[in-house]
Amino acid sequence: MDKKTQTYLDFLRFSLHEKAELPHSTYDIDWDGLFNFGTSQCIRGVLFQGIKKLKSSGPHPTTEQLGQWLAYLAAIKKANVQVYRDADFITRKFEKETGLDSLVMKGQANAMLYPDPYIREPGDIDLWTMASTRQVIHWARRHDPKATISYHHIDVKGLRTPVEVHYVPSFMGNLFYEWRLRQYFKKEKAMQFGHKLTLPDSLGSIGRLCHDFDCIFQLSHMMHHFFYEGLGFRQVIDFYYLLCSMREIDKSIIARVKRLNMRKFTAAMMFIMHDVLGLEQDKLLCEPDHKIGTMMLEEMLTAGNFGFHDDRYDFSNLPFWRQYLLETYRNLHFAKTFPSETVFGRPISRFWHAAYKFWLSSTAD
């Protein structure tokens, strides 16, 4: 890692802790570079919390640079207001039309854990419901006849914010451990509904996951993105604030992590939580793994949010078989550490995913 990038990480840690002192390493920080770093990781709103803490006598952006930050912060807030409204609307609409409960995963549910509910850069709305897979698809197709069926969700258009209605919260590359994950989701599903969050400024309300369940879900989601798209700091900071919000860490979480074969990934994530972001020791799920965590950190810094800034691999416009080969080649770099996902997982499950999607699509109409 170069000195500039380390400086950006130091400033990120400073931004996350209200009472932290500005690190000496950031005294000559490249403010334009910090803005670009925040853009690649989708965390400009978080970094601005650090800028707001700067003293007038110390280092700070120029008036022009500050104006750029403020413009983007206003845009992020406006986008959040719209997504909050859409999340409230789509959950009420689903519940009214089906009589079944629904909740929002990730996204705006995570944003409500931040110290300011408007600083997280929003994306789409991930809805999970008490409906069956068939009910979800039929409901989505009534509102959007061209709704795209994916392996674990269906995309629905019609609102300003894209919506993904999930049949299952997430999945894994290894089919055996995915089966275990699905069994866990099925067992705990009914207990996730009925927990309401009141949105800021009278923008409505949404359902949310229980924190213990959310830990497992977000770990599996981050693990999926790390191997198959790219993991950025937006998702990691979501998880940071989730852990911060938990009064105590239930030992059953790490037992579940081990059963799902996510122990190494979780230990690496705890390194990033503690050594990079400064999370307190008593909030960690397990002992950090410095070696794997450092490797994961370097990959995150290179790939950026969802891998959009990774110029090593270009998956665009490739046919299925070339995407498959390139993805397999990329993941083999992690084979020694994560063989169940990269060797015995995705290279096999990719064909099952395609077959299952085809079956869902062919029987949906």
Buried (B, 14 or more C-beta within 10 A) or exposed (E): EEEEBBBBBBBBBBBBBEEBEBBEBBEEBEBEEBBBBBBBBBBBBBBBBBBEBBEEEEEBBEEEBBEBBEEBBEEBBEBBBBBBBBBBBBBBBBBEEBEBBBBBBBBBBBBBBBEBBBBBBBBBBBBBBBBEBEBBBBBBBEBBEEBBBBBBBBBBEBBEBBBBBBBBBBBBBBBEBBEBBBEBBEEBBEEBBEBEBEBBEEBBBBBBBBBBBBBBBBBBBBBBBBBBBBBBBBBBBBBBBBBBEBEEBBEEBBEBBEBBBBBBBBBBBBBBBBBBBBBEEEBBBBEBBEEBBBBBBEBBBBBBBBBEBBEEBEEEEBEEEEBBEBBBEBBEEBEEBBEBBBBBBBBEBBEEBEEBBEEBEEEBE
